[in-house]
């Protein structure tokens, strides 16, 4: 695995060099966070939350599941994200 250019701080750009191996990689406050796949009860809760959010969203808002969000050099991956457009669907 490639380490970041600055060995003491990870950035969202460093995530592009990590393997696609089923693990979930995030960068929070310059630290690499690695998580295994969530348990079924977690996924059930996230699915239910998504269904409720979708019904309650006002026009012009979108709900997306599990996508990375660039915040400075960090890239957390929330279970659900509510955002206003425009959305770059292939970015």
C-alpha contacts under 8 A as a table, 3 or more apart, distances in Angstrom:
res1	aa1	res2	aa2	distance
1	X	17	X	7.94
1	X	18	X	6.55
1	X	19	X	7.68
2	X	17	X	6.73
2	X	18	X	7.13
3	X	7	X	6.40
3	X	14	X	7.84
4	X	7	X	5.34
4	X	8	X	7.91
4	X	9	X	7.04
4	X	10	X	5.75
4	X	11	X	7.64
4	X	14	X	5.98
6	X	9	X	5.61
6	X	10	X	7.24
7	X	10	X	7.39
8	X	30	X	7.92
9	X	30	X	4.73
9	X	31	X	6.25
10	X	14	X	6.39
10	X	27	X	6.54
10	X	30	X	4.66
10	X	31	X	5.59
10	X	32	X	6.18
10	X	73	X	7.96
11	X	14	X	5.40
11	X	15	X	7.30
11	X	27	X	6.30
11	X	30	X	6.02
11	X	73	X	4.83
11	X	74	X	5.83
11	X	75	X	7.70
12	X	15	X	5.46
12	X	16	X	7.70
12	X	26	X	7.72
12	X	27	X	6.10
12	X	70	X	7.20
12	X	73	X	5.40
12	X	74	X	5.36
12	X	75	X	5.29
13	X	16	X	5.82
13	X	17	X	7.97
13	X	73	X	7.70
14	X	17	X	5.73
14	X	18	X	7.32
15	X	18	X	5.41
15	X	25	X	7.08
15	X	26	X	7.55
15	X	27	X	7.91
20	X	23	X	7.42
22	X	36	X	7.55
22	X	37	X	7.26
23	X	34	X	6.64
23	X	35	X	5.92
23	X	36	X	5.19
23	X	37	X	6.50
24	X	34	X	5.68
24	X	35	X	5.12
24	X	36	X	6.32
24	X	37	X	7.15
25	X	32	X	6.94
25	X	33	X	5.77
25	X	34	X	4.81
25	X	35	X	6.67
26	X	32	X	5.96
26	X	33	X	5.12
26	X	34	X	6.60
26	X	68	X	7.89
26	X	74	X	7.74
26	X	75	X	5.71
26	X	76	X	5.18
26	X	77	X	6.46
27	X	30	X	5.94
27	X	31	X	5.46
27	X	32	X	4.79
27	X	33	X	5.95
27	X	73	X	7.86
27	X	74	X	4.98
27	X	75	X	5.06
27	X	76	X	5.94
28	X	31	X	5.32
28	X	32	X	6.67
28	X	33	X	7.01
28	X	74	X	5.30
28	X	75	X	6.58
28	X	76	X	6.20
29	X	74	X	6.31
30	X	73	X	7.32
30	X	74	X	6.55
38	X	42	X	6.20
38	X	43	X	6.64
39	X	42	X	5.42
39	X	43	X	6.52
40	X	43	X	5.06
40	X	44	X	6.08
41	X	44	X	5.04
41	X	45	X	6.27
42	X	45	X	5.19
42	X	46	X	6.20
43	X	46	X	4.98
43	X	47	X	6.04
44	X	47	X	5.14
44	X	48	X	6.27
45	X	48	X	5.15
45	X	49	X	6.09
46	X	49	X	5.02
46	X	50	X	6.07
46	X	79	X	6.72
46	X	80	X	7.47
47	X	50	X	5.08
47	X	51	X	6.31
48	X	51	X	5.17
48	X	52	X	6.34
49	X	52	X	5.22
49	X	53	X	6.05
50	X	53	X	5.06
50	X	54	X	6.01
50	X	63	X	7.53
50	X	65	X	7.80
50	X	80	X	6.91
51	X	54	X	5.26
51	X	55	X	6.52
52	X	55	X	5.34
52	X	56	X	6.39
53	X	56	X	5.11
53	X	57	X	6.02
53	X	63	X	7.39
54	X	57	X	5.49
54	X	62	X	7.99
54	X	63	X	6.57
57	X	61	X	6.26
57	X	62	X	7.48
58	X	61	X	6.05
60	X	84	X	6.15
60	X	85	X	6.96
61	X	82	X	6.66
61	X	83	X	5.56
61	X	84	X	4.64
61	X	85	X	6.89
62	X	81	X	7.98
62	X	82	X	5.53
62	X	83	X	5.34
62	X	84	X	6.13
62	X	85	X	7.36
63	X	80	X	6.73
63	X	81	X	5.49
63	X	82	X	4.44
63	X	83	X	6.52
64	X	67	X	6.91
64	X	80	X	5.75
64	X	81	X	5.14
64	X	82	X	6.47
65	X	78	X	7.62
65	X	79	X	5.68
65	X	80	X	4.56
65	X	81	X	6.27
66	X	77	X	5.70
66	X	78	X	5.61
66	X	79	X	4.71
66	X	80	X	5.86
66	X	81	X	7.41
67	X	77	X	5.49
67	X	78	X	6.85
67	X	79	X	7.76
67	X	80	X	7.93
67	X	81	X	7.61
68	X	75	X	5.65
68	X	76	X	5.67
68	X	77	X	4.43
68	X	78	X	7.25
69	X	74	X	7.96
69	X	75	X	5.18
69	X	76	X	5.77
69	X	77	X	6.27
69	X	78	X	7.98
70	X	73	X	6.88
70	X	74	X	5.94
70	X	75	X	4.75
70	X	76	X	7.30
71	X	74	X	5.18
71	X	75	X	6.12
71	X	76	X	7.96
78	X	81	X	6.33
84	X	87	X	7.75
88	X	91	X	5.42
